[in-house]
Amino acid sequence: EIMPILKQTVDKTGELQYILCLSLHDTLLPDAQSMVRQLVTAEGSDLVELLGDVLSDGRQQDGLIKHFAPLLKLNNEQDFIKTIVVVSAERCVEERRLVEALQLYNLCGQYGKVLSVMNKELAMAFVKPYNKEQWSQLTMMAQSILDYYEQQPIIQSTLTHNSQLQVTSLLLLRILHVWQLCEEGEWERALSSVELLDLIPMTADIAALQSAADRLTS
C-alpha cells in the first residue's frame, strides 16, 4: 500500500522524491498527483516551502513542488494551479481550515475567492457562540488581508469586477465590532458604532428610512 510507505519517509523533501518516482509510471500518475495534494494539505505543511509565495511586487516565488511539476505531467502554470493548488484549497475549505485555504487561493491569484471564503467565515461568526479570542483572531486576519490587498495595485486591478466583495468584508467587520461591543456590555459605544454604520436609520424620517432600505437591497 502506498501511503504507509510514504509515512516512513523522514521529511517533506523525502516524501516528494518518493512521489516523483511513482509519477514516472503512467498508471500511477493520478495516485502521485493525489499524494502531492495530500502532502500540501497535511497538518503542519509549510506551504511556502512546498508551493512558493507571491512577492510584494506580484512575482511568484516557486516552491519545491513547482520545480518538479513536469515530472507530474503538469507542464504549464494553469495545469499546476488547477490540479494541485485549487483542489488543495477546496479541500481545506471543506475541512474548515481557513488560514490554509486563504493562503492557497491567494497563491494562485484567486483574490476574489480569498475574499469570498473570508466573508463566509465572517458571516458564520454571527451564528456561533461568542468567543472573544476567536473573534479577535478572525477579525484581525480579515483586516490584515484587506489592508494588504488595498496596498497592492496589481491585486486591486484584478478585483475590479469583485469590488463588492471588499465592501462586504468591511461591512461585516464593522457589524462584528458592534456585536462584540454588545457582548461585552459596551452599550454606548455599540450605539455610536451603529450610527456610524448608517445601516439602521436613527430617525423617523421617511426619506431616510427608504434610502436605508434601498442601500440594503442594492
Disulfide bonds with the S-S distance in Angstrom:
none
